[in-house]
Each structure stands twice: as C-alpha cells, then as structure tokens.
Amino acid sequence: MTAAQQEGEANREAADIAVHGAEPGLYVEFESPPDVDLKLESLEDRRRGIELVAVRRSPAAPDEPTTQLATVFVPDGALKHFFDRFRQYTEERTKKDQPRHKDMVDRIAALRKATLQALWTDDAEAYPDDDDAIWWEVWLRRHDGNELQRLLEFAGQAGLDVGERRLGFDDRIVILVRGTASQISASLDVLNDLAEVRKAKESAAFFVDVSPEEQAEWLDDFRQRIIPAAKNAPTVCILDTGVTRAHPLLVDHIAAADAMAVDPAWGGHDDGGGPGNMGHGTEMAGLAAFGDLAPHLASRAPVQMRHRLESVKILPPRGANPPELYGAITAQAVTRPEINAPQRPRIFSMAVTATDERDRGQPTSWSAAVDALAAGRTFDPATQGLIYLDEADEGARRLFILSAGNVAPDHLQDDHLGRSDVEAVHDPAHAWNALTVGAFTEKSAIGDPALNGWSPLAPPGDLSPWSTTSVTFQERWPIKPDVVCEGGNVATDGGSFDNAVPDLCLLSTYYQPNQKAFVLSWATSAATAQVARIAAIIRADYPEYWPETVRALVVHSAVWTRAMQAHLRGAGGKRARAKLVRRYGFGVPHLDRALRSANDALTLVAQATIRPFSEGKMREMHVHELPWPKEVLEELGQTPVRLRVTLSYFIEPNPGRRGWKKRHRYASHGLRFDLKTPTESIDEFRKRLNQRALDEDEDRPDTGDTAGWFLGEMARNKGSIHSDLWVGTAADLAERGVVGIYPVSGWWKDQPKRDRSKFGARYALIVAIETEAEGVDIWTPVAQEIGVPVEEAVIEI
C-alpha cells in the first residue's frame, strides 16, 4: 500500500493537468482469493472520506474460479486507516484468540493502485483498447456539488467531449464523455471524482423517432465518414429479398451488376418480398456492411470498409417458392455471382429458413444442398442437379452463414430459456458445413416513459428470446447454433410481449429510403448478418485462408458471456454442459480475437489436406508437432493456462434417410483431434491414434488423458466443426505440444467405389494458448523461432 501511495503522489506531481478544487487522494483496488468475497463493508469508512466506489468480478473461463475486485477512494491522509487495520491484525488478538480484523484481512489476497479498468463495471469484453475513442458513461461521486464543474475543467484540458445530458441520483451523477481510455485514465491522478465507468449505450430509439429529415442528416454525416473497400474486396453475398442499392448507405458498396435474382424477371431490387418480409434483404445488407448502425451514427469516427456486398434475390416479389424447391433455388442462387465474378472471394449469408422444426437435426434436401454446395459441388442447369466441379479447383468450396431461425412471436413466454430449449433450429440451419448463428442480447435498458412497468424478458448477456437451439436434437446431430450474436430483446409487462421496442433492437437500412432511412432489426436474422460481416473481414485480412479456416476462426474467437458462464458452471457434468452448448453454441464471436494474437495469447493455424481412406481402410493420419513455448510454460509451473483447439472441415452429404449406419451414413468422413499426453512419446501417441482410427465404434471412449477438457470428445465430436477448451497448469501443457488428426468412418469408407479420398479432404486446425499471468509473453518466442515477423497476428504452421 505504501508503494501505491508513492506512485499516486508521483503521478500527481508529474501531471500536466490541474483541476481547481479537486480532492487529492488515491484509488486502491482490493482483490479477494479465488471464489471468496471481500468483506466490503470493512473497506469503507465514510467518516474519514473512504468510499467504496466499484465492485466487479474477474472474468474467468468455465470451471475456473473468479475473484472479487473492489475499488476504494482513499483521501490523502486516510491510508492510515488501513495501515492500522493491518498492524492490529498482526499484533492484536480478539477474545476468541483470533487476529483482530481477521474477517477483513484474510479475504484480501492483493491490493494495488487502481487503474481505470478497476472502475470499469461493464462487461469486461467491452473495455476498449487504450487508443480507441468511444462514448463512456462516467459516474461521478456526488459529495460537494462541484463535481460537474471539475469534470468540465478536466475535459477541456484533456481534449474530451462531454455530452449535454446528465442523470442524477442521490449519491451519483452520470454523464457521457467521449475520449480514449488513455485520456480518461489521467483523471484518476488529478480529479478523483470518478466512481465507475461503463460503455455508453447507443440505442436505435433515438434514430427511429426523429423525423425523416433529421434521419437524412444523421445518414449523410455517417456516409461522409465511410471509406469504401476496393472493388476486388471480398463480399457478403446476401440470399434474400434483394437489395435497394439506391439507399445512400449502400450505393457505394454494391455495384448494379452485383444485385441479381434467381429469376431475372424478378429484378435484383428489393420490393419488400411480400407480407412479413418488409425489405428483409436491404435490412440484412445494412447489418452485413456495417453492423448495428446506431453506434456509427452516434460516433464521429471514420469507418474503413474491408468488404463489399452482393445480393441474389431468392424470394419472389409476391407469394412464396414451393418448399420442395428451396434447395434447388439456393443452388441456382449460388451460381449467379460465381458466373458474374468468378475470382471474387465471398461469404454467402442466408437469413431465410423454413417455418417448421420437425426435422430436429435430420438432414433435408435443403440442408443437404447447402452441405453439398459448401463442399464444392455446383448446380448443373442441364440435369437440375448438383455436380462436382473440376477436382483441381481448390476455390470451389464455399462458406454459408445461416440463421438458426426464430421462436414465433406467439410462442414467447416468461421462461424464455425453457421455450428456446424446445424450439429446434429451422431447416436448413442444421446443415453440417454451414456456420449457424443464433441470437443473444446485451440490450436491457428501456428508456421510453410510455413503457413504465415493462422490463426486458432476457437478462443482459443471455440468450435472446428469439433464438432457437438444438437442445432437442438426438446426440448424433451437429451442435447448432455454432455461435450467437446480438439479436435484440423483447419487452414484457408480465402478461404480454412487445417485440419492437427500439431500445431493445438494432438499427439497419430501410428498403424504401425515400420514406425513411432506418428500420429496426432483431432476432437471428440480424445476428446472422453481423457474423457474415465478421467472416468477410477475416477473409479480407487473410485472403489465403480457406472457407473452412474462416469458419474455424469465427468459432474459435467466440467466448461465452458471464451470464452464459453462470449457466455452464452450474451445469454439472459434461453431458449437461453439452446441452447448454446446444443452446449458446460456442459463444459470441469477437473480430479482434479472430484477427489478433496478444502477447499473452498464442494462436497457431494449420491448413492441410488428408486422404482418409483407401479401398475401405484408413489411409492417413496427421501429427502436428507444434512450435511450442515449452520453456516459457515450464517457467510458469503451476500457473493456470487455457488451451483452445478447433478443427473445421467440410463433409460431403448422403441425405437419404436409411438409418444413418455404415454405407448409409450421412457424412462422407469425419475427422477428430487429440493431444499427446505428458507421459507419451510421439511414437506411442501415433500408435494410440492409429488404433482410434481403426476402431469401428467411433463413440467408444478414448484411452488417452481426457481430464481437463470442458466438453470432452463424446460431446464435441458432432457435425464437421469441433472445438473444446482444456484448463490445466502450464507445466502440464508444456509436454502436450503435439496434435493428431485422424479420420473416422463415413460413407466414403463404406462405399469404396464412391470414395473420393484420393482428391483429399481439407481441414483447418487452430490451437491457442492463453494465460492471465502478468508480464508473460508466450507469443514472441514462438514467432522468433519460426521466423514470423513480430507484428503478425497469428502463426501459420
């Protein structure tokens, strides 16, 4: 504590900013031992001006303990209060012969001078980078009535923008401030009025409530800040009702030739798509291009686009397509942009599903068509069927981003999780090779006075009430959704539901911009378009990556929110966890995690081709000896570390419903990953993998070391993407730097005459190590060892 005091005094003396009337003092952060709560009331003494200002829990992976963190403001001269407590703990005893203040001191594992992050009480994942300018909710301690005046004086010197509105509570004042974390951090040394900070909420409500003329002004301001992508940039190709490319926010990002239709007579423009659709394609285009528009409209920052848009209208202007033709229509739609621009990299995004859920994981003609198209087949107009492209065409494979489908409005109920768990994802969202997107929500504030008494149905960070799941699927079928993204919330008054409350929705582009510029968006459609945007940006940053690899990176970047983790921690065994993963997928994808590898994280990416079978027998397996930071891990010893492994590949479908056994299996092949145990030699590891590959019963438990895995192989080995998290010590992980990939049975093996193994089966493997140990760099040693420039984000192996 003495060191914290000295650091605070030195920072104040060195500061370039001075604020009149600011109370000198120090922010101190107290940390509890794992899974122990601090004695918060003992950390505060209002008589001495010592005030508890913020409490949070440290983020943790599932099954890992959390610590409680409390930030306390201590005026100059009041630190003696804590020095006395610690002295009395060591020197004095109570009547029960316990150290005095034992309850307080035993619950403190560490204390330090607080940083701005110690005052951050929002989701830890939302904390910005030091130089990212955002709008902050700044919560001030109300104590002498001059708090706002001091903040304005500080902001003027620090170059911060301050919002005009403020909100007052008994002991707090909330005001919006725009700036970087670095700028606001300086206030801790010279201002000392801060109690907590959060990320400001940008709501769609403001922008849909203003007049069309005002909407046009906001739109024009944003448009002037957009820097379009190059003409040859990757695209998100939207399969929907068409796109109104004349919309001012879209016209620079989709060329006239890139707005197509399955039936040319329909035209590529968005005419609404019939009742219930209301310009759904244009709505998806806005989100696929920019994400939620509200934060962009509220910002003043420039936006550099990395991708463009394409559109193929698959829904007729009036009426609907015959259901049995959906697979064929999707196949035809895919050919349109590929003929128009055959060399252009693209991501297909389709937020159109059937309205029923009766298949519950069983393949359909539509889902099988998506799987076949993803695996590289194409539509043959002559036969009206799916055929193989040129075997040498490595670019034939495609990535489809599909919406999971929505809970119907008349099915909403107070127990929204229970409702979603029995509502199965809709056809074709259960396609093995697709990246299926469900919805979660962080939107939980309703500001409309007319809705007093209404509250959000889902708590922040949990599943959106709209999202469907694969909880009711038989265990053999894939985990769906794969990931979840923001899909909005629903308001309830305890008896009825309102699904179009602007504060609980996203904002996108309206298909008739001459009437209004913006439209509310929600549910799994909105979530799907946002994930398609993430995938396109990944493709732009890593043009050499395959569709299988982009899919793997999206899943690998996903994390469960705190609300999801709370459910997962309470789930018990791996089977119960697997059920919850069928609700949440692998979490919320984060673009920065997909694109960057921080110094305390190491991400290894491999793209390879394996020939699984030959004449009905296993032919190949792969063993990857990874560039491993063994020495760094050994030095960390018993420090907890996390290992995430993701394996992604595309199967070829065999959709006839004939029992799914042997020659009638749905998947052409399967691939599995395994990790060398600390006691195995590489030869012993190879022998164990070989035995696993030869075992006809692929569901038989492994004989390797299965401890530490969050899901385990029985739960994770579903579909054609497998991801799991291992938690253990650094010393244990140091000896595990070898990953094996081996095939398991499929119809290629059971039907040798149809076996296409000789052409190879591609896969992407991603391995990442993370540690929260301070000052540990596990990335640079590996980068230097294999000659990767230090600025590279991921390491290819």
N, C-alpha and C positions, 0 to 999 in steps of 0.2 A: 504493500500500500504506500510505503514511503516513496518507492520508485514512481508510482503513478502520480503522486503529488508533485514530485520534482519535474516529471515530464510535462504535467499540466502548466506549472509555473513557467517553465522554459518556453512552451508554445505560446503562452500569452505575451511574454516579453518579445518574442520574435515576430508576432503577428503584425501584418501591415494594416489591419483594420481595427479601429477603436469605436466603441459604441457607448454613448453617454448614458450613465445611469445603470449600466449592466452590473449585475451582482456577480462578483468573482466567486468562482467555485470550481468543482470538479465533478465529472460524471464517472462513476465507478460501476463496473459490471461484475456481478457475483455469479458464479457457476456452481451448480449442485453436482454431487456424484451421480453416476448413471442411475436412472429410474428412482431418484429421490427428489423430493420437493424441498426448496428452501423454506425457511421459516420467515415468510415475507414480512410479517408484522414487526419482527425484530430488526429489520433493515431500515426502518423508518422512525424518525423522531421529529415530529413537526415543531416541537418547541425550539429545537436547535436549527430548524430550517432544512433538515434532512428529509428528502421526499423520494418515495418510490415512484418512478415515472413510467416504467415499461417492464412488462414481463412477457417472455416468449419461451418456446421450447425449441431446442436444437433440432434441425431436420435429421431424420435417420431413415435408413433403408428398412424394409420389413424385417422383423425379428431382431433388429438392433435396438439397444437401449437408447433412451433420449435423456438429455439433461435439461434442467430448468435454468434459465438465464434471467436475471433481474438487474435492471439499470437504476441506479440511485443517484440523485443530485445531492452533493455534499458542499455546502458553502465553505468558503475559506475559514479556517479555524475550527471547523466542526469534525475534522477527521479524528480528533482526539477521542470522540465518542467510540469509534471502532477500535482505536488503539487500546482504550481502557477495557473494552469487552474482551479482546484477545489476551491482554495481560491477566485479567481476572480468571479467564479460562485456564491458564497455565498455573496460576498461583493460589487460587481460592477454591474451596470445596463447599458444597451445599450440605444441609443436614442429612441428606441421604448419601453423603460421601461421593457425590458426583461433581465433576468440574463445573464451576459456575458458567452459565450461558452455554451449556453443552448442546441444548437443542438448536441453538443458532449456529455455533461454530462447527459442530460435526456435520452439518448439512452444507457446508461450504467447501468445495473442492479446490476452487481457484478464484482469484479476483484480479482485476486489471483495470487500467484506464479505458473507459468505453470509447468505442468508435461510433460513427454514425449508424453502422449496422446494428449496434446494440440498441438503438432506438427504433429500429425497423420492426413493426409489429404486423406487417402484411405477410403474405406468402413469401417464404424465403426465395423461391424460384423467380419471383417478380422483381427482386432487387436489381437495379440497373448496373451496368458497368460504370466505372468511375467517370468516364468522359461522355456518357450518354445523357443528353438533356431531356428531361421529362417534367411533367407536372406532378408535384408532390402535394399530398395533404400534410401540412405542418401543424402539429398540435402543440400549442403553447401552454405553459403553466400560468394560470391566472393568479397573480399574487399582489401586484401593486397598481394595476390599472394602466401601466405604460408599456405593456408587452408589445402591442402592435406598433407603437411608435419606434421601439428599439428594433423590431424586425424590419420595418421600412428603412431605417437608417442603415442597418447592416446590408440589406438587399441592394440599396443604392451603391454602396461601396464594393459589393461583391459581384455586381453585374447580374443580379437575379431579377426576373419578372415576378410581380406579385399580383394575384387576382383581386378583383374588386369585391367579390362576395366573401363574407366570413360567417361562421356559425359559432354561437356562444353557448357554453354550458356553465354549470356552477363553478367548476374549477379549471376549465379548459376553454381555449379559443382555437377554432380550426380555420385555416386559411390556405389557399392554393398558392404555391410558389413554383416557378419554372426555373430549372437550372440543373447542373450536374451534381453528382454525389460529392465530387471534389470541392465544388463551390460551397455546398451546404455544410460539409464537414467542418469548414473553418469556423462556423458559428459556435461549435462546441467549446472553443477556447476563449471566445470573446463575448458571447451573447448569453448563453446559459438559461434561456427561457424555454428551450425545447423540451417537450415531454415525450413525444413519439413522432415518427414519420411513417407515412404509407404512400402507396402509389395512388394518385388521383383516379377516380372512376370516370371514364368517358362514356356517357350514356347516349343511346340513339334518340332518347326522348326529345332532347333539345332540337335536333336537326329535322325531325319529322314534324314538330309542332310549329316551326317557323313558316312564314309564307313562301310560296314558290319563288318569289323574287329574292328573298333572303337566302333560300336554298341555292339559288343560282350564284349568289355572291360567294358563299362558302365553297361551292363547287369550283368556281373559277380560281379562287385562291389556291385550292389544292392542286388543280390542274397545272398551274404555273410552276409548282414545285416538283412536278413529276419529270424525271429524265427517262425517256423510253429506252427499252432494250434494243440491241442490234437486231436487224431484220432476220439474221440467221440464228437467233437465240432459241433455246428450247421453248416449247409451247405446252400449255394445258389445253387439250382438246376436249371441249365440253359436249357431251352427248345429251341433248335435252330438247327444249322447245325452240332452239335457235337463239340468236343474239341480236339485239338492237345495237349495231355497231355505230350508229349515229349518236349514241349517248356521248356527251362531251368527255366523260372519263374513260370511255372505251375506244373511241375512234382512232387514237394513236397507237393502239395495242393489238388491233385485229384488222388485217387487210380485207378488202372486199372479197378477194379470191379465197380467203380463208373462212368465210361464212357460207357453209354448204348445207345440203339436205340429202337424206337418203333418197327421197323422190324429188328430183329437180323442180317439179311442178309446184312443190310447196314453197319454194324460195327459202333462202337461208336466214331471213329476218325473223324476229320474234314477234308473233302476232298474239301472244298470250297463251297459246296452247290449249285453249278450251277451258271450261269451268274447273275451278280448283287449282289451276296452274298459275294464272295471272303473271305471265312473264318470268317463269321459273328459270329459264335459260339465261336471261340477262341478269337476274339476281345472282345466279351462280357465277357468272362472268365477273361481276364486281368483286366478289369474295375471292375467286381464284386469282384475280390480278393483284388485289391489294390487302386481302383480309378484311376484317371489320373496318368500315370507313370511319366510324366515329373518332377513334384516336388520331387518324390522319387529319381530319377536318379541324380538330381541336389543336393540332400541332402547327408549328411553323417550319418544321424541318424538311429539307429536300428528300425526295424518295427516288433512289436509283433502281430502276426495274432491271431484273435479271432474266426475265422470261416474257413471252408474248402469249396470245390466245389464238385458238382456232375453235370453230363450232361446227357441229353436224346436227341438224335438226332430225330427231328420230321420232318425234310425236307430231301427228298431223295437225293442221290448223283447227280442225273440228273433229269431234269423235275420238276414237282410240284405235290403236292397232289391234288386230286379233291376237290374243295372248300367245297362241302357239307359234307366232312368228317373231316373238321378241328376240330369240337367239339369232335368227337369220337377219333381222333388222340390225342388230348390234354388229354382226359380222360385216354386213354391207357398209355400215356407217364407218367402220374402221378403214375400209379401203379408200374412201373418198380423200382424206387428207394425205394418205400414203401415195396415191396417184398424183395428187396435186403438188406435193413437195416430198418426194421420196427420201431425201437425205436428212430431213429435218428431225432432230430428236424431239420426242413428245411424250407427254403423260396423258392417258385417257382418264377423264373424270366423268362418272355417270351417277347422278343422284336421282335415278329413276328406278323404281322397284315394282314388283307385283304387290298387290294389296293383301295377299293372304300369307299365312305362315305354316301351311300344312306340311311342307316338305321336311322341316325340322332337321336340316343338315343333309338329307339325302339329295344327291345330285339330280338336277333337272336338265332339260335341253338348253335352257338359257344359261345356267351356271356352268354347264359343260362347254358351251360355246365360248364363254369368257375364258375358261381354263385352256381351251384349245388355242384361242387367239393369243393368249399370253405366252403359250409355249411355242408359238411361231407358225401356226397354221394361218391360212388366209382363205377368203371366200372366193369360190370359183363360180362366176355367173353362169357358165355353161351347164354345170351339174347342180347348181344351187346348194353346194356342199362345202365343207372345209377340207382343204388340201394342204399338203406340205409345201413350203416354199423351197427354193434352192437350198440344198444342205449346206452349202458354203456361206450362206447369208447369215452371218453372226448378228446382224442387226434386226433379225426378224422378230425377236421376242418383244413383248410389249408389257408395260405396266398399267394396270387398271386400278383406279381408286374408286371404290363403290360405297354408297351409303348403306348403312345397316338396315334402314327402314325405320318407320316411326310407330310408336304407340298411337292408336287412333284417339282423337280428342274425346270421344265418348267413352273411352276406356280408362281415362285418367282417374286416379284415386289417391287418397291421402297417403297410403303406403306405396309411394311411387316405386321404391326398390322392389317390393314384392310384385307389383304389376309388371315392371320391366323384366323381372326374372322369369315370368311365364309367357312373355311376348317374344316369340322367336324372330331372329333376323329374317328379312324377307328375301325371296328369290330376286336376283341371283347373288345376293350378298354372301352366301355361303360358299362361293367359288373358292377352291383351294389356292389358286395362284393370285387372286386379287388381294389388294390391301383394303380391308373393310374398315369403315370408320363409323364409330358410334359417337354419342354426344355426352359431354359432361358440362358443368356450368360453374362459373365464378360469379354470376350475376345474382345478387341477393338484396339489392337496395331498391326500394320503391319510393320515388320522390313525389308522386302525384297526390296532392291532398284529397282528390276525389276518391282515392283508394285507401283511405284510412280504414284500418281494420283488416286489410288484406295483407298477406305475407307470402314470401316465396315458398313454393312447395318443396324444393330441394335445397338443402344447406349448401353454402359455398364449397366448391371443391369436390362435390359428389356427382353421381350420375345425373344427367338431365332427365326429367320425367318423360322426355320424348324417346329415349333410346331403347332399342330392342337388344336382345342378348342371345347367347347360345347356351344358357344355363340348362334348358330342357333338352338339348341335343344328347343323343347317345354318345358315350365317351370316344367312340372311334372317329367322330367327325371333327373338323377343324375348330380351333378356338376362334370365335368371332364375337364382337369386333376385334380386330388386331390392335387398334389404338382408338382413343377418343379425343375429341377436340371440342372447343366451345360451341354449344348448340342452344344456349339460352335456357330460360327457366319458365315456370308457369306460376301465376298468382292464384291464391285460394283464400276464400273467406271462411273456410271450414265446411262449406256445403257445396260451393260451385267453384268453377275454374275459369280463369281468363288467360288465354294463350297468346295474346297480342299486346301485352303491357310493354311499351317502348323501353322502359328501364331494364327489362329482362330479355331484350332481343339484341341482335346485331343489326348493323346498317349496311345496305348494299345499294346497287344501281337499279332504278325502276325502268321497265321496258318502254314506257311512254314518257320520255324526258320533257316533252312539250307540256305535259300536265304537272309533273313533279319530278324532282331529280332522284329522290331516295325512296327506298322501301325497307320495311322491317324484314328481318330474316331470322329463322330459328330452325331447330331440330337437326336431324342427322344430315340433311342436305347441306345446311350451312357449314357443318363440321367437315363434310367431305370436300367441299371446295377449298377450304383453308388448308387441308392436308395436301391436296393436289398442288397448291401453291408451294408448300414446303418441298415437295418432291421435285418440282420443276427447278427451284433454286438450287437444290442439291445437284441436279443434273447439269445446271449451268456451271457450277463451281467445279464439278468433277465430270467432264464430258466423256472420259474414258470408262466411267462406271456403267455396268450393265443394269438393265431394269431390275434384275434380281438383287443387285447390290444397293440400288436406291431404296428398294423396299426394305432391305435389311437395315439400312441406316435410319430410316424413319422409325422402325420398330425399336431399334437399339437406342435411339435418342429419347424414347418415351420413359417417363417416370410417373409413378403413382403420386397423387396429391396426398396431403396429410389426412384428408377425410377418407380417401381410399385406403391408405395405410392403416388407419384405425380399424377398418373392417377386416383387412388382411391379417393384422396382428391378432385379432380376436377369433380368427377362423379355426385355429387348432391345427390339425394335420394337413398333409399335402393334398389329400383329396378335397378337403374343404376349401383350401386355397385355390385349387384348380377351378372350383365352381365360381369363385369370385373373379378369377381372371377371365372366365367366360362372360362376366358382367362388364368388367372395366378394360378388357384387353390388357395390353402391357403398359397402359397409362397414356399420358399426354405427351405427344412428341414436341421436342424443342429444337428449333432450327440451329441455334448456336451450339448445342450439344452434338448435332449431326455434322456440323461443319468444322468444329474446333476441338482440339485436344489440349486442355490446360496443362500446366507443368505438373500438377498433382494428379493427372489422369493420363493414361496411355491407351491409345486406340490403334489396333492393328487390323488391317483389312486385307483379305486374300480373295482373289477371283481365280477359279480353277475349273477344269473340266475333267470329269471322271467317266470311265467306261464301266458301268456297274456289272454287266453280265456278259456271258458268252456261252451259247448253247445250253442255256438253262442253269448255269452255275455262276457263282460270284467270280468276278474277274479282277477288280481292282479295289483297293482302299488307299487312302492318302494319310500320311503322317506329316504334320507340320511342326517342325522344330522352330519355335518362335524366338525372335530376338527378345530376350527376356532380361529384365533388370535384376538379375539374380543377386548381385552384391548389394544393391540398394534394399531389396526385400529382406535379405539376411540381416542387414544392419537394423532394420525396423523391428526384427524379432517378433514379439507378441502383439505388435500394433495391429488392430483390426484393419482388414482390407476387403474390398469387394471386387469380384471378378464377374463380368457380364459376357456371355457368349451368345451370339446369334448366328444361325445358319439359315440361309434362304436359297431356294431352288424352285424351279417350275416342273410340275409333273405333266404328263400327257394323260387326258381323261379317257375312261372307258365307262360311259354313263349308264349302260343297260342295268336295270335292277334285277340282278341274278344272284343275290346273296352276298356279293362283295367278298367272296372267298376265292383263293387260288387264281385260276385263269380268268375269273370274273371280277377280280379286284378293280377298284376304280382307278387307282394311281398306277402309272407305268412303273414307278420305282419309288423308293423312299431313301433318304439319307439321314444319317444320325451322327452326332458328335460325341466325343468322350475325351476326358482329360486323363493324362498319365497320373497315377497316384505317386506320392512322395517316395514310396518304397520300391516301385517298379523300375526296372531298366527299360530302355526303349525297345529292346527285343521282346521282353516279357509283355510290354504294352501291345506290340504288334500281334503277338500270339493271342492275347485276350480279344483284341478287335476282330481278328480273323475268326475266332470261334463265335463271336457275336454275329458276324455277317453270315456264317454258315448255319446258324440256328434258325430253323423254320418258324419257331414261335417267337416272333419279334416282341411280344408283350411279356416275355419271361424276364424277371428282374435281373439286372446286371450283377456280375460278381465283383465289380470294382468298388472303389470308395465312393459311396453315394451321400455321405454326410456333408452337410453344409449347403446343399442345393435347396433353393427356395421351393421349386416345383418338383424336381426330380424327373427322371426320364419317362416314367409312366404317364405323367401329366403333360409334359412339354412336347412329347413326340406325336403331335397331331397335326394334320394338314401338311403344308410344304414350307412352313417357316417355324423354326424352333428357337426359343430364347429362354434363358434361365440365368439366375443370379446365385453366385456362390459367395458365402461370407465365411471368413476364417482369419487366421493370423498370417502376417507377411512371411514368417519363417516357413510355414506350411506351403504357402503359394510358391515360394522360391523354387521348390523342387517339382513343380507341376507344369513347366513351360513347354509341354508337347500336347498338341491337339490332334486327335484322329478323326477322320471322316470315313464312314463305311456305309455300303448300301444294304438295304433290306428289301425283302421280296416285293414284287409288283407284277403286273401282267406282262411286262417285257420278259421277265424271268420265266413265267409260267407258259408263255406262248413264244417260244424261240423264233418262229417264223416271222413274227411281228416285232421282234426285238430290234430297237433302234440304238442300242448301246454303242455300236461302232461309230456313230456320229457324235457321241459324247453327251454327257449331262452336265450342264454348267451349275456352279454353285458359288455363293458368296459367303465368306466366313468373316465375322467381326468379333474380335476379342478386346475387351477393355478392362484395365485395372484402375481402381480409384482408391485413394486414401485421404482421410481428413487430417492426417498428421501434419503439423505446421512445419514449413520450411523444407519439405521433402520434394525433390524433383525426380520423378521416375521416368519422365519423358525424354529429357535431353540426352542421358547416357545411351539410350537405345538409338535415338536419331543419329548421334555421332558415330555409333558403332557401325551402322549400315549405310552411312553417308547421306542421310536425308538432311536437306537444309533445315536449320533450326526454326525457320518461320513456317514450315509446313505444318498443317493441322492434323493430318492422320498419316500413319506409316503403312505403306503397302508392302505385303510380304509375298 
